[in-house]
Amino acid sequence: MRRDRMARLRGPCQSRPAMERTPVIVVREAGVLTLILNRPQRLNALNPALIEAVNHELARARDDHDIRAVLLTGVGRGFCAGADLADGGPGESGADGRPDLGAAMDRLFNPMIRNIRTLAKPVVAAVNGVAAGGGANLALACDIVLAARSARFDQAFVRISLMPDLGGTWFLPHIVGDARARALAMLGASLPAEEAERMGMVWQVLDDGLLMGEARELAAQLAAGPTLSYAAIKKAMNVAPTNTLDQQLDLERDSQRALGRSDDFREGVAAFLAKRAPRFVGR
Amino acid sequence: MAYDRILLAHDQGLATLTLNAPDKLNAVSRKMIAEIKDCWETLAADSSVRAVLLTGAGRGFCAGADLSDPDREGGPTADSGAALDKFFNPVIRLMRSMPKPIVAAVNGPAAGVGMSFALASDIAIAARSATFLQAFARIGLLPDGGSTWFLPRMVGDQRARALAMLAPRITAEQAKAWGLIWDVVDDGALLATATDVARRLGDGPTLALARIKAALDKSSANQLSSQLDLERDFQRELGRSEDYREGVAAFLAKRKPVFKGK
C-alpha cells in the first residue's frame, strides 16, 4: 500500500527518502490531481517547502491537459493550521530586524491563492479537520468545499494581532455577507463545519468516514465533465463581484460564444436530445 | 406585435406576462424570446403599467432555451453569443432597468435561462413543487441571462460555484433558505399570493420602487461613500414627488395612503 502510493509520487518531492518528509503527497489518477498536505505533526501548517510544492504542482497542472480537476486535502487530524509560526515563522527579517510578513505573502502565500483561482479547472477542497487562519482561507479559495463534520473553520488571525490574509478579507464578505464577515474576522471565531455550511462557506458537510470517498467521487465527476465550462464559470465568478450586471452580461455573451464552438457543447446538446449521458472530453 | 408564444393581460396598472408553450414547459424558442423582448419594451414604455407579474402556463415556469427549436442554429459554426446579444441580454437589461417592480410567480421547473428570468425579477415567489436548475454546464455551457452575476450576490461565492459547476436541481424550499427567492407557498395558493403582492406593488409609490431597484443595482459595484451620495440624490428627488406628500399626509392622519406613481 505504502509502496504503491510512493510509486505515484511526482514532482519536487520525488527524491525524498521518507514519506514523512514530503510536505505534499501528489497523486495523479484518472484526470484528478490530488494534493495531500503532509505535515500531520504540525496539523499541516504552511511552511515554505509545503507552499512551494503546492505552487509547483498547480503550475504543472495548468499546462497538463490530462489533469481536469484538483482535489486538495490533508493528512491526519487537520486540514491546514495556517502559516507555521515555528522556526521563526513566515516573516523574513526586514531591514529593521522585525519580520517582513509582506515579503512571504508576495513570494509564497499570495501566488498559491492566485494559482488556485486562475487555474482553468475546478479545485475541490476536502476539509478533513481543523482549517485555521490561512488554512481556512486556503479552503475558501477552492471552488467547491466539502468538510468533515468534525472540521472547524477558524479565522485565528486576530489572536496573534494580525488580520485575515490569503484572501480572507475578500472571500468572507463575498461568501457570508458583510456583517458576518466583520464578526468572524474581529472575533477570531472558530466555526464548526455545520455552522460554516449554514453560512455558505461549505457546499456540503459529511460524516468524517464518508468525506474522502465523496470528495474523490466529486473530483472524478468534475474531471469527466465539460472542463471548458468549468473554466468559464470560474473566470465569470472571479470577476462577478466587481463587475456591473451590464459588464457581466457582455462577458457571458463572449464566453458562451466560445463554449458554443466547443466539442463538448455539441456532445452535450446531442446527448440531451437523445436522452443519454454525455461524454465530455474537455475540448 | 401579435403574440403567439406568450400571453399579456392588463388589469388596472398590473400587467401579467405568461410564457405560453406549456407542452414544452415553456422552453424559450427564438420566436418566444423575440416576443418576450418586444413585450418588456412595451411594458417599460407604458406609464399606465405600474407592476408586472411574470409566470408560466401549465406545469412549468420556464425550461430554459429550447434545444429542439427548429429555428435554432446548430453545428460548429453556430454563434451562441449572437442570441444573447440580440435577445436574452436585452431582456435581462430591460427587466433590471425597468422603473417598475417585477414579481415572478414560479409555478414549476425554472431551468437554465428560465431560472435567470426568476432571479432577474425583483421578487420571486415559488410554488412548493417548483425546482431550480442551472442546467448550463450539463451541455457544456456556462450560466447566462446574468446568472453568473446574480448567483454570487444571492448565495455567496462558494454556493454559486457549486450551483454552476455541479448543476444540481434544487427545491423551492432550498432556494428560499439560500435567498434565491423571496418566498415559497403551496402550489394552489401561488397565483393568488403572487398576484396580491404584484397588485400591492402596483398600487404603491412607483417612483420610490423604481429608485429602490436602481439603488440596489448600483450598490453591488459602488463603494459605501458613492452609495451614500446616490441615496442623497434619489431621496432629494423622491422628496419632491406627489406620492411623498401623500405618504406623509396619510401617515399623520393615520389613514391609508393612495399612491399614484407620480
Boltz contact constraints between the chains, C-beta under 6 A:
constraints:
  - contact:
      token1: [A, 122]
      token2: [B, 165]
      max_distance: 6.0
  - contact:
      token1: [A, 143]
      token2: [B, 161]
      max_distance: 6.0
  - contact:
      token1: [A, 144]
      token2: [B, 162]
      max_distance: 6.0
  - contact:
      token1: [A, 174]
      token2: [B, 157]
      max_distance: 6.0
  - contact:
      token1: [A, 175]
      token2: [B, 156]
      max_distance: 6.0
  - contact:
      token1: [A, 175]
      token2: [B, 157]
      max_distance: 6.0
  - contact:
      token1: [A, 175]
      token2: [B, 158]
      max_distance: 6.0
  - contact:
      token1: [A, 200]
      token2: [B, 156]
      max_distance: 6.0
  - contact:
      token1: [A, 200]
      token2: [B, 158]
      max_distance: 6.0
  - contact:
      token1: [A, 200]
      token2: [B, 159]
      max_distance: 6.0
  - contact:
      token1: [A, 201]
      token2: [B, 158]
      max_distance: 6.0
  - contact:
      token1: [A, 203]
      token2: [B, 162]
      max_distance: 6.0
  - contact:
      token1: [A, 226]
      token2: [B, 140]
      max_distance: 6.0
  - contact:
      token1: [A, 229]
      token2: [B, 137]
      max_distance: 6.0
  - contact:
      token1: [A, 229]
      token2: [B, 140]
      max_distance: 6.0
  - contact:
      token1: [A, 229]
      token2: [B, 142]
      max_distance: 6.0
  - contact:
      token1: [A, 230]
      token2: [B, 165]
      max_distance: 6.0
  - contact:
      token1: [A, 232]
      token2: [B, 142]
      max_distance: 6.0
  - contact:
      token1: [A, 233]
      token2: [B, 142]
      max_distance: 6.0
  - contact:
      token1: [A, 233]
      token2: [B, 164]
      max_distance: 6.0
  - contact:
      token1: [A, 233]
      token2: [B, 165]
      max_distance: 6.0
  - contact:
      token1: [A, 236]
      token2: [B, 142]
      max_distance: 6.0
  - contact:
      token1: [A, 236]
      token2: [B, 148]
      max_distance: 6.0
  - contact:
      token1: [A, 237]
      token2: [B, 152]
      max_distance: 6.0
  - contact:
      token1: [A, 237]
      token2: [B, 160]
      max_distance: 6.0
  - contact:
      token1: [A, 237]
      token2: [B, 161]
      max_distance: 6.0
  - contact:
      token1: [A, 240]
      token2: [B, 148]
      max_distance: 6.0
  - contact:
      token1: [A, 240]
      token2: [B, 149]
      max_distance: 6.0
  - contact:
      token1: [A, 240]
      token2: [B, 152]
      max_distance: 6.0
  - contact:
      token1: [A, 244]
      token2: [B, 221]
      max_distance: 6.0
  - contact:
      token1: [A, 245]
      token2: [B, 146]
      max_distance: 6.0
  - contact:
      token1: [A, 245]
      token2: [B, 149]
      max_distance: 6.0
  - contact:
      token1: [A, 248]
      token2: [B, 149]
      max_distance: 6.0
  - contact:
      token1: [A, 249]
      token2: [B, 89]
      max_distance: 6.0
  - contact:
      token1: [A, 249]
      token2: [B, 146]
      max_distance: 6.0
  - contact:
      token1: [A, 252]
      token2: [B, 144]
      max_distance: 6.0
  - contact:
      token1: [A, 252]
      token2: [B, 148]
      max_distance: 6.0
  - contact:
      token1: [A, 253]
      token2: [B, 81]
      max_distance: 6.0
  - contact:
      token1: [A, 253]
      token2: [B, 84]
      max_distance: 6.0
  - contact:
      token1: [A, 253]
      token2: [B, 85]
      max_distance: 6.0
  - contact:
      token1: [A, 255]
      token2: [B, 142]
      max_distance: 6.0
  - contact:
      token1: [A, 256]
      token2: [B, 80]
      max_distance: 6.0
  - contact:
      token1: [A, 256]
      token2: [B, 81]
      max_distance: 6.0
  - contact:
      token1: [A, 256]
      token2: [B, 84]
      max_distance: 6.0
  - contact:
      token1: [A, 256]
      token2: [B, 141]
      max_distance: 6.0
  - contact:
      token1: [A, 256]
      token2: [B, 144]
      max_distance: 6.0
  - contact:
      token1: [A, 257]
      token2: [B, 79]
      max_distance: 6.0
  - contact:
      token1: [A, 257]
      token2: [B, 80]
      max_distance: 6.0
  - contact:
      token1: [A, 257]
      token2: [B, 81]
      max_distance: 6.0
  - contact:
      token1: [A, 259]
      token2: [B, 141]
      max_distance: 6.0
  - contact:
      token1: [A, 260]
      token2: [B, 78]
      max_distance: 6.0
  - contact:
      token1: [A, 260]
      token2: [B, 80]
      max_distance: 6.0
  - contact:
      token1: [A, 262]
      token2: [B, 140]
      max_distance: 6.0
  - contact:
      token1: [A, 264]
      token2: [B, 140]
      max_distance: 6.0
  - contact:
      token1: [A, 265]
      token2: [B, 140]
      max_distance: 6.0
  - contact:
      token1: [A, 268]
      token2: [B, 139]
      max_distance: 6.0
  - contact:
      token1: [A, 268]
      token2: [B, 140]
      max_distance: 6.0
  - contact:
      token1: [A, 269]
      token2: [B, 67]
      max_distance: 6.0
  - contact:
      token1: [A, 269]
      token2: [B, 139]
      max_distance: 6.0
  - contact:
      token1: [A, 272]
      token2: [B, 67]
      max_distance: 6.0
  - contact:
      token1: [A, 272]
      token2: [B, 139]
      max_distance: 6.0
